[in-house]
Amino acid sequence: MRAARPGVWASVTESERTARWFGPWQGDPAPGRTIKVQMAYEETAPWSDMLIEACEPPRRLAVSTVDEAGPWRLELLLAEIDGSTELTLVHHLETEDGVGEVGPGWEYYLDMLAAARDGSPTPVFDDYYPAMKPYFDGLTTPAAPS
């Protein structure tokens, strides 16, 4: 992103800013504490508990949550390079099951973040899934022949 790291950090950690691209959150944010996060752009806009595992402003945020699909461990890593911010999203997986569904979702949300920051048109999820599913499925380890 063509933005300084502190501004991007605010976009991924301040509730009024996360509401613009992911959803708002409530609670007392600190490592080891649990906040409530709403996935405002999902069909039912669900709320879920999210544990803040690490918060190292303005370079690293690690969180985890559990839903019907199982545990989700996520990290956002921010590096400033020549006045721009490189944001890396790491989704720590326990299995590769569902990568073809999850990957397009993260592409969508990262584009939502970019749109919220630069005022560009909001992306449409249908442009991501199922079109990107084969790409993400191709990133998985092929099953061994039986």
N, CA, C and O atoms as a GROMACS GRO file, in nm:
protein
  584
    1MET      N    1   0.085  -0.118   0.000
    1MET     CA    2   0.000   0.000   0.000
    1MET      C    3   0.089   0.123   0.000
    1MET      O    4   0.192   0.128   0.067
    2ARG      N    5   0.048   0.218  -0.075
    2ARG     CA    6   0.124   0.343  -0.079
    2ARG      C    7   0.080   0.431   0.039
    2ARG      O    8   0.012   0.532   0.022
    3ALA      N    9   0.122   0.389   0.156
    3ALA     CA   10   0.088   0.460   0.279
    3ALA      C   11   0.192   0.425   0.384
    3ALA      O   12   0.254   0.318   0.381
    4ALA      N   13   0.209   0.517   0.478
    4ALA     CA   14   0.302   0.491   0.587
    4ALA      C   15   0.244   0.384   0.680
    4ALA      O   16   0.123   0.370   0.694
    5ARG      N   17   0.334   0.311   0.742
    5ARG     CA   18   0.294   0.199   0.826
    5ARG      C   19   0.200   0.239   0.940
    5ARG      O   20   0.106   0.164   0.967
    6PRO      N   21   0.219   0.353   1.009
    6PRO     CA   22   0.124   0.385   1.117
    6PRO      C   23  -0.022   0.397   1.071
    6PRO      O   24  -0.113   0.358   1.143
    7GLY      N   25  -0.044   0.451   0.951
    7GLY     CA   26  -0.180   0.462   0.900
    7GLY      C   27  -0.240   0.327   0.865
    7GLY      O   28  -0.358   0.303   0.891
    8VAL      N   29  -0.160   0.239   0.808
    8VAL     CA   30  -0.208   0.105   0.776
    8VAL      C   31  -0.234   0.029   0.905
    8VAL      O   32  -0.333  -0.042   0.917
    9TRP      N   33  -0.144   0.044   1.002
    9TRP     CA   34  -0.164  -0.020   1.133
    9TRP      C   35  -0.298   0.022   1.193
    9TRP      O   36  -0.372  -0.061   1.245
   10ALA      N   37  -0.329   0.151   1.186
   10ALA     CA   38  -0.458   0.199   1.238
   10ALA      C   39  -0.574   0.134   1.164
   10ALA      O   40  -0.677   0.104   1.224
   11SER      N   41  -0.559   0.112   1.033
   11SER     CA   42  -0.666   0.050   0.954
   11SER      C   43  -0.692  -0.095   0.992
   11SER      O   44  -0.802  -0.146   0.969
   12VAL      N   45  -0.593  -0.162   1.050
   12VAL     CA   46  -0.612  -0.303   1.087
   12VAL      C   47  -0.630  -0.323   1.237
   12VAL      O   48  -0.648  -0.436   1.282
   13THR      N   49  -0.625  -0.214   1.316
   13THR     CA   50  -0.638  -0.231   1.460
   13THR      C   51  -0.745  -0.143   1.526
   13THR      O   52  -0.788  -0.175   1.637
   14GLU      N   53  -0.789  -0.037   1.464
   14GLU     CA   54  -0.888   0.052   1.523
   14GLU      C   55  -1.028   0.013   1.476
   14GLU      O   56  -1.052   0.002   1.356
   15SER      N   57  -1.119  -0.009   1.568
   15SER     CA   58  -1.252  -0.060   1.536
   15SER      C   59  -1.325   0.021   1.430
   15SER      O   60  -1.384  -0.036   1.339
   16GLU      N   61  -1.321   0.153   1.441
   16GLU     CA   62  -1.393   0.234   1.342
   16GLU      C   63  -1.332   0.220   1.203
   16GLU      O   64  -1.400   0.243   1.102
   17ARG      N   65  -1.205   0.182   1.196
   17ARG     CA   66  -1.140   0.160   1.066
   17ARG      C   67  -1.158   0.016   1.017
   17ARG      O   68  -1.177  -0.006   0.897
   18THR      N   69  -1.151  -0.081   1.106
   18THR     CA   70  -1.173  -0.220   1.061
   18THR      C   71  -1.317  -0.237   1.014
   18THR      O   72  -1.345  -0.323   0.930
   19ALA      N   73  -1.410  -0.156   1.069
   19ALA     CA   74  -1.550  -0.163   1.028
   19ALA      C   75  -1.567  -0.131   0.880
   19ALA      O   76  -1.664  -0.174   0.818
   20ARG      N   77  -1.474  -0.057   0.822
   20ARG     CA   78  -1.484  -0.016   0.681
   20ARG      C   79  -1.450  -0.127   0.583
   20ARG      O   80  -1.488  -0.121   0.466
   21TRP      N   81  -1.379  -0.230   0.631
   21TRP     CA   82  -1.336  -0.334   0.536
   21TRP      C   83  -1.354  -0.477   0.586
   21TRP      O   84  -1.354  -0.570   0.505
   22PHE      N   85  -1.370  -0.496   0.714
   22PHE     CA   86  -1.386  -0.630   0.771
   22PHE      C   87  -1.505  -0.635   0.864
   22PHE      O   88  -1.597  -0.714   0.846
   23GLY      N   89  -1.502  -0.549   0.962
   23GLY     CA   90  -1.609  -0.540   1.060
   23GLY      C   91  -1.556  -0.476   1.187
   23GLY      O   92  -1.435  -0.474   1.210
   24PRO      N   93  -1.645  -0.424   1.269
   24PRO     CA   94  -1.604  -0.362   1.394
   24PRO      C   95  -1.568  -0.466   1.500
   24PRO      O   96  -1.598  -0.585   1.484
   25TRP      N   97  -1.505  -0.420   1.605
   25TRP     CA   98  -1.478  -0.508   1.719
   25TRP      C   99  -1.507  -0.431   1.847
   25TRP      O  100  -1.510  -0.308   1.849
   26GLN      N  101  -1.529  -0.508   1.954
   26GLN     CA  102  -1.559  -0.450   2.086
   26GLN      C  103  -1.473  -0.519   2.190
   26GLN      O  104  -1.441  -0.637   2.177
   27GLY      N  105  -1.438  -0.445   2.292
   27GLY     CA  106  -1.364  -0.505   2.402
   27GLY      C  107  -1.239  -0.427   2.436
   27GLY      O  108  -1.215  -0.318   2.384
   28ASP      N  109  -1.161  -0.484   2.524
   28ASP     CA  110  -1.038  -0.423   2.573
   28ASP      C  111  -0.920  -0.492   2.504
   28ASP      O  112  -0.879  -0.601   2.546
   29PRO      N  113  -0.865  -0.430   2.400
   29PRO     CA  114  -0.762  -0.498   2.321
   29PRO      C  115  -0.625  -0.498   2.390
   29PRO      O  116  -0.569  -0.392   2.420
   30ALA      N  117  -0.574  -0.614   2.413
   30ALA     CA  118  -0.440  -0.630   2.469
   30ALA      C  119  -0.400  -0.776   2.451
   30ALA      O  120  -0.487  -0.863   2.449
   31PRO      N  121  -0.271  -0.804   2.439
   31PRO     CA  122  -0.229  -0.943   2.427
   31PRO      C  123  -0.283  -1.027   2.544
   31PRO      O  124  -0.277  -0.986   2.660
   32GLY      N  125  -0.334  -1.144   2.510
   32GLY     CA  126  -0.391  -1.233   2.610
   32GLY      C  127  -0.537  -1.208   2.638
   32GLY      O  128  -0.599  -1.284   2.714
   33ARG      N  129  -0.594  -1.105   2.580
   33ARG     CA  130  -0.736  -1.073   2.602
   33ARG      C  131  -0.819  -1.113   2.481
   33ARG      O  132  -0.768  -1.127   2.370
   34THR      N  133  -0.948  -1.130   2.505
   34THR     CA  134  -1.041  -1.168   2.399
   34THR      C  135  -1.132  -1.050   2.369
   34THR      O  136  -1.187  -0.987   2.460
   35ILE      N  137  -1.149  -1.022   2.239
   35ILE     CA  138  -1.241  -0.919   2.194
   35ILE      C  139  -1.351  -0.986   2.112
   35ILE      O  140  -1.337  -1.101   2.072
   36LYS      N  141  -1.459  -0.914   2.087
   36LYS     CA  142  -1.566  -0.961   1.999
   36LYS      C  143  -1.550  -0.890   1.865
   36LYS      O  144  -1.538  -0.767   1.859
   37VAL      N  145  -1.549  -0.969   1.757
   37VAL     CA  146  -1.530  -0.916   1.623
   37VAL      C  147  -1.648  -0.954   1.536
   37VAL      O  148  -1.695  -1.068   1.539
   38GLN      N  149  -1.697  -0.857   1.459
   38GLN     CA  150  -1.806  -0.886   1.366
   38GLN      C  151  -1.749  -0.896   1.225
   38GLN      O  152  -1.674  -0.809   1.180
   39MET      N  153  -1.787  -1.003   1.156
   39MET     CA  154  -1.752  -1.016   1.014
   39MET      C  155  -1.867  -0.954   0.936
   39MET      O  156  -1.955  -1.024   0.887
   40ALA      N  157  -1.865  -0.822   0.925
   40ALA     CA  158  -1.978  -0.745   0.874
   40ALA      C  159  -2.010  -0.772   0.728
   40ALA      O  160  -2.121  -0.743   0.683
   41TYR      N  161  -1.916  -0.828   0.653
   41TYR     CA  162  -1.940  -0.849   0.511
   41TYR      C  163  -1.971  -0.994   0.477
   41TYR      O  164  -1.975  -1.032   0.360
   42GLU      N  165  -1.994  -1.075   0.579
   42GLU     CA  166  -2.039  -1.212   0.559
   42GLU      C  167  -2.192  -1.214   0.558
   42GLU      O  168  -2.255  -1.119   0.604
   43GLU      N  169  -2.250  -1.320   0.507
   43GLU     CA  170  -2.394  -1.327   0.487
   43GLU      C  171  -2.475  -1.294   0.612
   43GLU      O  172  -2.571  -1.218   0.604
   44THR      N  173  -2.440  -1.350   0.727
   44THR     CA  174  -2.517  -1.324   0.848
   44THR      C  175  -2.450  -1.224   0.942
   44THR      O  176  -2.499  -1.200   1.052
   45ALA      N  177  -2.339  -1.163   0.898
   45ALA     CA  178  -2.263  -1.066   0.978
   45ALA      C  179  -2.241  -1.117   1.121
   45ALA      O  180  -2.275  -1.049   1.218
   46PRO      N  181  -2.182  -1.238   1.132
   46PRO     CA  182  -2.167  -1.297   1.267
   46PRO      C  183  -2.064  -1.226   1.353
   46PRO      O  184  -1.970  -1.163   1.304
   47TRP      N  185  -2.084  -1.237   1.483
   47TRP     CA  186  -1.988  -1.191   1.583
   47TRP      C  187  -1.916  -1.314   1.636
   47TRP      O  188  -1.977  -1.420   1.651
   48SER      N  189  -1.787  -1.300   1.664
   48SER     CA  190  -1.715  -1.413   1.724
   48SER      C  191  -1.610  -1.360   1.821
   48SER      O  192  -1.568  -1.244   1.813
   49ASP      N  193  -1.568  -1.446   1.910
   49ASP     CA  194  -1.460  -1.412   2.003
   49ASP      C  195  -1.327  -1.428   1.932
   49ASP      O  196  -1.306  -1.524   1.858
   50MET      N  197  -1.235  -1.333   1.955
   50MET     CA  198  -1.103  -1.340   1.895
   50MET      C  199  -1.000  -1.308   2.003
   50MET      O  200  -1.006  -1.204   2.068
   51LEU      N  201  -0.906  -1.400   2.020
   51LEU     CA  202  -0.799  -1.384   2.117
   51LEU      C  203  -0.684  -1.306   2.053
   51LEU      O  204  -0.639  -1.341   1.944
   52ILE      N  205  -0.638  -1.203   2.120
   52ILE     CA  206  -0.521  -1.130   2.073
   52ILE      C  207  -0.400  -1.200   2.132
   52ILE      O  208  -0.374  -1.194   2.252
   53GLU      N  209  -0.325  -1.267   2.045
   53GLU     CA  210  -0.207  -1.342   2.090
   53GLU      C  211  -0.084  -1.253   2.100
   53GLU      O  212  -0.003  -1.269   2.191
   54ALA      N  213  -0.070  -1.158   2.007
   54ALA     CA  214   0.044  -1.066   2.008
   54ALA      C  215   0.001  -0.936   1.942
   54ALA      O  216  -0.075  -0.936   1.844
   55CYS      N  217   0.050  -0.826   1.995
   55CYS     CA  218   0.025  -0.694   1.937
   55CYS      C  219   0.153  -0.614   1.954
   55CYS      O  220   0.188  -0.572   2.065
   56GLU      N  221   0.222  -0.594   1.843
   56GLU     CA  222   0.351  -0.525   1.843
   56GLU      C  223   0.345  -0.409   1.744
   56GLU      O  224   0.394  -0.420   1.632
   57PRO      N  225   0.284  -0.296   1.786
   57PRO     CA  226   0.265  -0.183   1.696
   57PRO      C  227   0.400  -0.129   1.645
   57PRO      O  228   0.498  -0.129   1.720
   58PRO      N  229   0.404  -0.085   1.524
   58PRO     CA  230   0.307  -0.100   1.416
   58PRO      C  231   0.349  -0.209   1.318
   58PRO      O  232   0.339  -0.190   1.197
   59ARG      N  233   0.396  -0.323   1.370
   59ARG     CA  234   0.450  -0.423   1.276
   59ARG      C  235   0.386  -0.561   1.280
   59ARG      O  236   0.394  -0.632   1.180
   60ARG      N  237   0.324  -0.602   1.390
   60ARG     CA  238   0.272  -0.739   1.396
   60ARG      C  239   0.150  -0.748   1.486
   60ARG      O  240   0.148  -0.696   1.598
   61LEU      N  241   0.048  -0.816   1.434
   61LEU     CA  242  -0.072  -0.848   1.509
   61LEU      C  243  -0.101  -0.995   1.486
   61LEU      O  244  -0.112  -1.039   1.372
   62ALA      N  245  -0.114  -1.072   1.593
   62ALA     CA  246  -0.147  -1.214   1.583
   62ALA      C  247  -0.274  -1.239   1.664
   62ALA      O  248  -0.284  -1.199   1.780
   63VAL      N  249  -0.371  -1.305   1.600
   63VAL     CA  250  -0.500  -1.333   1.664
   63VAL      C  251  -0.542  -1.476   1.633
   63VAL      O  252  -0.491  -1.539   1.541
   64SER      N  253  -0.637  -1.525   1.712
   64SER     CA  254  -0.693  -1.657   1.684
   64SER      C  255  -0.840  -1.657   1.724
   64SER      O  256  -0.884  -1.582   1.810
   65THR      N  257  -0.913  -1.745   1.658
   65THR     CA  258  -1.055  -1.762   1.685
   65THR      C  259  -1.092  -1.906   1.649
   65THR      O  260  -1.016  -1.976   1.582
   66VAL      N  261  -1.208  -1.949   1.694
   66VAL     CA  262  -1.258  -2.081   1.660
   66VAL      C  263  -1.402  -2.064   1.613
   66VAL      O  264  -1.482  -1.996   1.677
   67ASP      N  265  -1.433  -2.128   1.499
   67ASP     CA  266  -1.571  -2.129   1.451
   67ASP      C  267  -1.607  -2.270   1.408
   67ASP      O  268  -1.534  -2.365   1.437
   68GLU      N  269  -1.720  -2.285   1.337
   68GLU     CA  270  -1.765  -2.418   1.298
   68GLU      C  271  -1.664  -2.489   1.207
   68GLU      O  272  -1.667  -2.612   1.196
   69ALA      N  273  -1.576  -2.414   1.142
   69ALA     CA  274  -1.473  -2.474   1.056
   69ALA      C  275  -1.349  -2.515   1.135
   69ALA      O  276  -1.260  -2.582   1.082
   70GLY      N  277  -1.343  -2.475   1.261
   70GLY     CA  278  -1.228  -2.508   1.344
   70GLY      C  279  -1.150  -2.384   1.383
   70GLY      O  280  -1.202  -2.273   1.376
   71PRO      N  281  -1.023  -2.403   1.425
   71PRO     CA  282  -0.943  -2.288   1.470
   71PRO      C  283  -0.887  -2.208   1.352
   71PRO      O  284  -0.854  -2.263   1.247
   72TRP      N  285  -0.878  -2.078   1.372
   72TRP     CA  286  -0.817  -1.987   1.276
   72TRP      C  287  -0.707  -1.910   1.349
   72TRP      O  288  -0.735  -1.838   1.444
   73ARG      N  289  -0.584  -1.925   1.305
   73ARG     CA  290  -0.472  -1.848   1.360
   73ARG      C  291  -0.419  -1.758   1.251
   73ARG      O  292  -0.376  -1.805   1.146
   74LEU      N  293  -0.421  -1.628   1.276
   74LEU     CA  294  -0.386  -1.529   1.176
   74LEU      C  295  -0.280  -1.434   1.227
   74LEU      O  296  -0.273  -1.404   1.346
   75GLU      N  297  -0.195  -1.388   1.135
   75GLU     CA  298  -0.097  -1.285   1.165
   75GLU      C  299  -0.100  -1.181   1.056
   75GLU      O  300  -0.111  -1.214   0.938
   76LEU      N  301  -0.092  -1.055   1.094
   76LEU     CA  302  -0.071  -0.946   1.001
   76LEU      C  303   0.067  -0.890   1.031
   76LEU      O  304   0.097  -0.851   1.144
   77LEU      N  305   0.151  -0.886   0.928
   77LEU     CA  306   0.287  -0.835   0.941
   77LEU      C  307   0.300  -0.713   0.850
   77LEU      O  308   0.268  -0.720   0.731
   78LEU      N  309   0.346  -0.601   0.905
   78LEU     CA  310   0.360  -0.479   0.828
   78LEU      C  311   0.506  -0.437   0.824
   78LEU      O  312   0.573  -0.430   0.927
   79ALA      N  313   0.555  -0.410   0.704
   79ALA     CA  314   0.692  -0.361   0.686
   79ALA      C  315   0.685  -0.237   0.599
   79ALA      O  316   0.611  -0.233   0.501
   80GLU      N  317   0.762  -0.135   0.634
   80GLU     CA  318   0.766  -0.013   0.555
   80GLU      C  319   0.887  -0.018   0.464
   80GLU      O  320   1.000  -0.039   0.508
   81ILE      N  321   0.861   0.001   0.334
   81ILE     CA  322   0.967  -0.005   0.234
   81ILE      C  323   0.952   0.115   0.142
   81ILE      O  324   0.854   0.126   0.069
   82ASP      N  325   1.048   0.206   0.146
   82ASP     CA  326   1.047   0.326   0.060
   82ASP      C  327   0.917   0.404   0.069
   82ASP      O  328   0.863   0.446  -0.033
   83GLY      N  329   0.865   0.425   0.190
   83GLY     CA  330   0.745   0.504   0.210
   83GLY      C  331   0.615   0.432   0.185
   83GLY      O  332   0.508   0.490   0.203
   84SER      N  333   0.621   0.306   0.144
   84SER     CA  334   0.501   0.225   0.124
   84SER      C  335   0.500   0.116   0.229
   84SER      O  336   0.603   0.081   0.286
   85THR      N  337   0.384   0.062   0.254
   85THR     CA  338   0.371  -0.044   0.353
   85THR      C  339   0.340  -0.175   0.282
   85THR      O  340   0.249  -0.184   0.200
   86GLU      N  341   0.419  -0.276   0.316
   86GLU     CA  342   0.392  -0.411   0.269
   86GLU      C  343   0.321  -0.484   0.382
   86GLU      O  344   0.375  -0.499   0.491
   87LEU      N  345   0.198  -0.529   0.354
   87LEU     CA  346   0.120  -0.603   0.452
   87LEU      C  347   0.119  -0.750   0.409
   87LEU      O  348   0.083  -0.782   0.296
   88THR      N  349   0.158  -0.836   0.500
   88THR     CA  350   0.156  -0.979   0.475
   88THR      C  351   0.056  -1.042   0.570
   88THR      O  352   0.066  -1.026   0.692
   89LEU      N  353  -0.040  -1.115   0.514
   89LEU     CA  354  -0.137  -1.190   0.594
   89LEU      C  355  -0.092  -1.335   0.596
   89LEU      O  356  -0.072  -1.396   0.492
   90VAL      N  357  -0.076  -1.389   0.716
   90VAL     CA  358  -0.040  -1.530   0.731
   90VAL      C  359  -0.156  -1.600   0.801
   90VAL      O  360  -0.194  -1.563   0.912
   91HIS      N  361  -0.211  -1.699   0.734
   91HIS     CA  362  -0.317  -1.781   0.794
   91HIS      C  363  -0.252  -1.916   0.824
   91HIS      O  364  -0.225  -1.994   0.733
   92HIS      N  365  -0.227  -1.941   0.951
   92HIS     CA  366  -0.164  -2.067   0.993
   92HIS      C  367  -0.269  -2.178   0.986
   92HIS      O  368  -0.370  -2.174   1.057
   93LEU      N  369  -0.245  -2.275   0.901
   93LEU     CA  370  -0.342  -2.382   0.879
   93LEU      C  371  -0.303  -2.509   0.952
   93LEU      O  372  -0.186  -2.543   0.963
   94GLU      N  373  -0.404  -2.579   1.003
   94GLU     CA  374  -0.381  -2.711   1.061
   94GLU      C  375  -0.387  -2.818   0.953
   94GLU      O  376  -0.320  -2.920   0.962
   95THR      N  377  -0.469  -2.794   0.851
   95THR     CA  378  -0.477  -2.882   0.735
   95THR      C  379  -0.494  -2.793   0.612
   95THR      O  380  -0.519  -2.673   0.624
   96GLU      N  381  -0.480  -2.852   0.495
   96GLU     CA  382  -0.501  -2.777   0.371
   96GLU      C  383  -0.645  -2.784   0.324
   96GLU      O  384  -0.679  -2.729   0.219
   97ASP      N  385  -0.730  -2.851   0.400
   97ASP     CA  386  -0.871  -2.862   0.363
   97ASP      C  387  -0.934  -2.723   0.355
   97ASP      O  388  -0.918  -2.641   0.445
   98GLY      N  389  -1.005  -2.699   0.248
   98GLY     CA  390  -1.077  -2.573   0.234
   98GLY      C  391  -0.996  -2.455   0.184
   98GLY      O  392  -1.048  -2.343   0.180
   99VAL      N  393  -0.871  -2.476   0.145
   99VAL     CA  394  -0.788  -2.364   0.097
   99VAL      C  395  -0.853  -2.295  -0.022
   99VAL      O  396  -0.846  -2.173  -0.036
  100GLY      N  397  -0.917  -2.374  -0.109
  100GLY     CA  398  -0.983  -2.316  -0.227
  100GLY      C  399  -1.100  -2.226  -0.193
  100GLY      O  400  -1.140  -2.143  -0.275
  101GLU      N  401  -1.156  -2.240  -0.074
  101GLU     CA  402  -1.264  -2.153  -0.029
  101GLU      C  403  -1.211  -2.036   0.054
  101GLU      O  404  -1.259  -1.924   0.041
  102VAL      N  405  -1.112  -2.062   0.138
  102VAL     CA  406  -1.060  -1.961   0.229
  102VAL      C  407  -0.973  -1.858   0.156
  102VAL      O  408  -0.983  -1.739   0.182
  103GLY      N  409  -0.888  -1.905   0.065
  103GLY     CA  410  -0.796  -1.816  -0.006
  103GLY      C  411  -0.866  -1.702  -0.078
  103GLY      O  412  -0.828  -1.586  -0.060
  104PRO      N  413  -0.968  -1.730  -0.159
  104PRO     CA  414  -1.039  -1.621  -0.226
  104PRO      C  415  -1.101  -1.522  -0.127
  104PRO      O  416  -1.109  -1.402  -0.155
  105GLY      N  417  -1.145  -1.572  -0.011
  105GLY     CA  418  -1.201  -1.483   0.090
  105GLY      C  419  -1.100  -1.383   0.142
  105GLY      O  420  -1.131  -1.265   0.158
  106TRP      N  421  -0.977  -1.430   0.168
  106TRP     CA  422  -0.874  -1.337   0.215
  106TRP      C  423  -0.834  -1.239   0.106
  106TRP      O  424  -0.807  -1.122   0.135
  107GLU      N  425  -0.830  -1.283  -0.020
  107GLU     CA  426  -0.802  -1.190  -0.131
  107GLU      C  427  -0.908  -1.080  -0.133
  107GLU      O  428  -0.875  -0.962  -0.149
  108TYR      N  429  -1.034  -1.119  -0.116
  108TYR     CA  430  -1.144  -1.024  -0.113
  108TYR      C  431  -1.126  -0.924   0.001
  108TYR      O  432  -1.136  -0.803  -0.019
  109TYR      N  433  -1.100  -0.975   0.123
  109TYR     CA  434  -1.087  -0.885   0.237
  109TYR      C  435  -0.966  -0.792   0.224
  109TYR      O  436  -0.974  -0.676   0.265
  110LEU      N  437  -0.857  -0.840   0.169
  110LEU     CA  438  -0.741  -0.751   0.150
  110LEU      C  439  -0.773  -0.643   0.047
  110LEU      O  440  -0.729  -0.529   0.062
  111ASP      N  441  -0.847  -0.677  -0.057
  111ASP     CA  442  -0.890  -0.575  -0.152
  111ASP      C  443  -0.991  -0.480  -0.089
  111ASP      O  444  -0.994  -0.362  -0.124
  112MET      N  445  -1.074  -0.530   0.002
  112MET     CA  446  -1.165  -0.442   0.078
  112MET      C  447  -1.084  -0.341   0.159
  112MET      O  448  -1.119  -0.223   0.165
  113LEU      N  449  -0.976  -0.388   0.222
  113LEU     CA  450  -0.888  -0.298   0.298
  113LEU      C  451  -0.831  -0.191   0.207
  113LEU      O  452  -0.834  -0.073   0.241
  114ALA      N  453  -0.778  -0.230   0.092
  114ALA     CA  454  -0.721  -0.132  -0.001
  114ALA      C  455  -0.827  -0.032  -0.046
  114ALA      O  456  -0.800   0.088  -0.053
  115ALA      N  457  -0.948  -0.079  -0.077
  115ALA     CA  458  -1.055   0.011  -0.119
  115ALA      C  459  -1.095   0.107  -0.008
  115ALA      O  460  -1.121   0.224  -0.033
  116ALA      N  461  -1.099   0.058   0.116
  116ALA     CA  462  -1.134   0.144   0.229
  116ALA      C  463  -1.028   0.252   0.250
  116ALA      O  464  -1.060   0.364   0.290
  117ARG      N  465  -0.903   0.219   0.222
  117ARG     CA  466  -0.795   0.315   0.242
  117ARG      C  467  -0.786   0.418   0.129
  117ARG      O  468  -0.758   0.535   0.154
  118ASP      N  469  -0.809   0.374   0.004
  118ASP     CA  470  -0.788   0.467  -0.107
  118ASP      C  471  -0.916   0.518  -0.172
  118ASP      O  472  -0.910   0.597  -0.267
  119GLY      N  473  -1.030   0.474  -0.122
  119GLY     CA  474  -1.157   0.524  -0.175
  119GLY      C  475  -1.198   0.464  -0.308
  119GLY      O  476  -1.289   0.515  -0.374
  120SER      N  477  -1.132   0.356  -0.350
  120SER     CA  478  -1.170   0.291  -0.475
  120SER      C  479  -1.299   0.213  -0.455
  120SER      O  480  -1.341   0.191  -0.341
  121PRO      N  481  -1.363   0.170  -0.564
  121PRO     CA  482  -1.489   0.096  -0.550
  121PRO      C  483  -1.471  -0.032  -0.467
  121PRO      O  484  -1.368  -0.098  -0.472
  122THR      N  485  -1.575  -0.063  -0.390
  122THR     CA  486  -1.575  -0.183  -0.307
  122THR      C  487  -1.580  -0.306  -0.397
  122THR      O  488  -1.665  -0.314  -0.486
  123PRO      N  489  -1.491  -0.403  -0.375
  123PRO     CA  490  -1.496  -0.524  -0.457
  123PRO      C  491  -1.623  -0.605  -0.431
  123PRO      O  492  -1.691  -0.588  -0.330
  124VAL      N  493  -1.653  -0.693  -0.525
  124VAL     CA  494  -1.769  -0.781  -0.518
  124VAL      C  495  -1.718  -0.923  -0.497
  124VAL      O  496  -1.637  -0.972  -0.577
  125PHE      N  497  -1.763  -0.990  -0.391
  125PHE     CA  498  -1.712  -1.122  -0.358
  125PHE      C  499  -1.728  -1.222  -0.473
  125PHE      O  500  -1.643  -1.309  -0.491
  126ASP      N  501  -1.834  -1.210  -0.549
  126ASP     CA  502  -1.857  -1.304  -0.660
  126ASP      C  503  -1.746  -1.299  -0.765
  126ASP      O  504  -1.733  -1.392  -0.844
  127ASP      N  505  -1.667  -1.193  -0.766
  127ASP     CA  506  -1.552  -1.185  -0.857
  127ASP      C  507  -1.435  -1.269  -0.807
  127ASP      O  508  -1.341  -1.294  -0.882
  128TYR      N  509  -1.439  -1.313  -0.681
  128TYR     CA  510  -1.329  -1.387  -0.620
  128TYR      C  511  -1.357  -1.537  -0.612
  128TYR      O  512  -1.271  -1.620  -0.639
  129TYR      N  513  -1.480  -1.567  -0.573
  129TYR     CA  514  -1.517  -1.708  -0.557
  129TYR      C  515  -1.642  -1.735  -0.639
  129TYR      O  516  -1.741  -1.664  -0.626
  130PRO      N  517  -1.637  -1.836  -0.723
  130PRO     CA  518  -1.544  -1.948  -0.732
  130PRO      C  519  -1.426  -1.928  -0.828
  130PRO      O  520  -1.346  -2.019  -0.844
  131ALA      N  521  -1.414  -1.811  -0.892
  131ALA     CA  522  -1.311  -1.791  -0.994
  131ALA      C  523  -1.168  -1.822  -0.945
  131ALA      O  524  -1.088  -1.876  -1.021
  132MET      N  525  -1.136  -1.788  -0.820
  132MET     CA  526  -1.000  -1.807  -0.768
  132MET      C  527  -0.978  -1.943  -0.701
  132MET      O  528  -0.866  -1.976  -0.664
  133LYS      N  529  -1.085  -2.020  -0.686
  133LYS     CA  530  -1.074  -2.149  -0.617
  133LYS      C  531  -0.969  -2.241  -0.680
  133LYS      O  532  -0.888  -2.297  -0.606
  134PRO      N  533  -0.966  -2.258  -0.812
  134PRO     CA  534  -0.865  -2.348  -0.870
  134PRO      C  535  -0.721  -2.304  -0.840
  134PRO      O  536  -0.634  -2.387  -0.817
  135TYR      N  537  -0.697  -2.173  -0.839
  135TYR     CA  538  -0.563  -2.125  -0.808
  135TYR      C  539  -0.522  -2.168  -0.667
  135TYR      O  540  -0.413  -2.222  -0.648
  136PHE      N  541  -0.608  -2.143  -0.570
  136PHE     CA  542  -0.574  -2.177  -0.432
  136PHE      C  543  -0.569  -2.328  -0.410
  136PHE      O  544  -0.484  -2.376  -0.334
  137ASP      N  545  -0.658  -2.402  -0.474
  137ASP     CA  546  -0.650  -2.548  -0.465
  137ASP      C  547  -0.516  -2.597  -0.519
  137ASP      O  548  -0.460  -2.694  -0.467
  138GLY      N  549  -0.464  -2.531  -0.622
  138GLY     CA  550  -0.336  -2.568  -0.680
  138GLY      C  551  -0.216  -2.542  -0.590
  138GLY      O  552  -0.107  -2.592  -0.617
  139LEU      N  553  -0.235  -2.466  -0.485
  139LEU     CA  554  -0.126  -2.438  -0.391
  139LEU      C  555  -0.108  -2.548  -0.287
  139LEU      O  556  -0.010  -2.548  -0.212
  140THR      N  557  -0.202  -2.640  -0.281
  140THR     CA  558  -0.197  -2.745  -0.180
  140THR      C  559  -0.106  -2.859  -0.225
  140THR      O  560  -0.075  -2.873  -0.343
  141THR      N  561  -0.066  -2.938  -0.131
  141THR     CA  562   0.017  -3.054  -0.159
  141THR      C  563  -0.069  -3.162  -0.220
  141THR      O  564  -0.172  -3.199  -0.164
  142PRO      N  565  -0.029  -3.214  -0.338
  142PRO     CA  566  -0.112  -3.320  -0.399
  142PRO      C  567  -0.121  -3.442  -0.308
  142PRO      O  568  -0.025  -3.480  -0.241
  143ALA      N  569  -0.238  -3.502  -0.308
  143ALA     CA  570  -0.260  -3.623  -0.228
  143ALA      C  571  -0.174  -3.737  -0.283
  143ALA      O  572  -0.159  -3.751  -0.404
  144ALA      N  573  -0.119  -3.816  -0.195
  144ALA     CA  574  -0.040  -3.933  -0.236
  144ALA      C  575  -0.133  -4.035  -0.298
  144ALA      O  576  -0.246  -4.053  -0.252
  145PRO      N  577  -0.086  -4.102  -0.404
  145PRO     CA  578  -0.170  -4.206  -0.465
  145PRO      C  579  -0.199  -4.318  -0.364
  145PRO      O  580  -0.113  -4.354  -0.284
  146SER      N  581  -0.320  -4.373  -0.370
  146SER     CA  582  -0.355  -4.480  -0.277
  146SER      C  583  -0.322  -4.615  -0.334
  146SER      O  584  -0.346  -4.717  -0.268
   0.00000   0.00000   0.00000
